[in-house]
Amino acid sequence: MDKKYIVRLEDKEVMALTVILNKGKHPAQKRKRAHALLLAHEGQKSDREIAQIVRMNDQIVTELRKRFFNFGFETALVGKPHRRRPKVIDLENEARLIALANRERQDGKQPCSLRTLARKFVTSDGRRVSHETIRQALKKVEPAKREPRADWPQPEKPQTIEL
């Protein structure tokens, strides 16, 4: 079977892959990709043979060749970045959440639970969020912006010892 995506590496790329394989600490996936790219560059082995040597699936080797051909050396070696889900609570919504949490705390009652805050809080675009999202957002807030609860024990001041 003819190879559709042929890997042709430059000398500096071959050297970089050799350094990855022989020196330093690199993630296992990166080392496997480097080894597979070097074997594909030699051109004497099929994808199935390369996969057996490197202990990968032969479809992954084919995809690696394709990624090298379409996106270049660095993307083939490191991989494409994963798409991240957009944050539900941005800075504006975080400020509104902190204000809501502080307002609930200042009413003289016990501080609201996360589930109660989640029921009361609606983002600026009208979506509701889970209590876990509320917890993660409040956890990131600087301690100076949060007020300590009255029932929390106050930290003792460290004693200084004079010599």
Secondary structure, DSSP 8 states (H G I E B T S, - for coil): ---SS-----HHHHHHHHHHHHSS---HHHHHHHHHHHHHHH--S-HHHHHHHHT--HHHHHHHHHHHHHH-HHHHHH---------SS-HHHHHHHHHHHHHHHHTSS----HHHHHHH-B-TTS-B--HHHHHHHHHHS-TTTS---TTS-----------
